């Protein structure tokens, strides 16, 4: 799931970059929107991708630690 989310964030960043680099879009509104997209949305997308990766790592670590602790408890009970 994390890989799919990262691919989606990459696609979003690509679309934003295309919008920012589109020279056909002119005027104050477009200039303002392009500035907002480049200064806010691209860093936000990058941060969300990082958060997704860190969340996956934390969940994987939690499951691994839980499994290990439960196995340890069962081994002590059976001994």
Steps between C-alpha positions, in 0.01 A plus 500: 500500500782739583651444155167587335467813710854607412422448131191718541701772674757483218221540244362795696841668512542442126160659428582796725835547327331493160253764619779718639702474177207566265586828328157527338342577837556868568362771721500589867273213602713239324823653629362493853375142460833384359684659791264334749533161331880520497546630855221309676367202309825343380658507850172374646491211256862415581422510872198275455715250310751502786220460754364204305843332502551564872152373584565179307830452684334562837221252425746237379712548813194481723384172347851356520548600865152379596555163335838463665365587846202267466724215385729566798205487741370173350846345524518593870152359563580172325833456679 
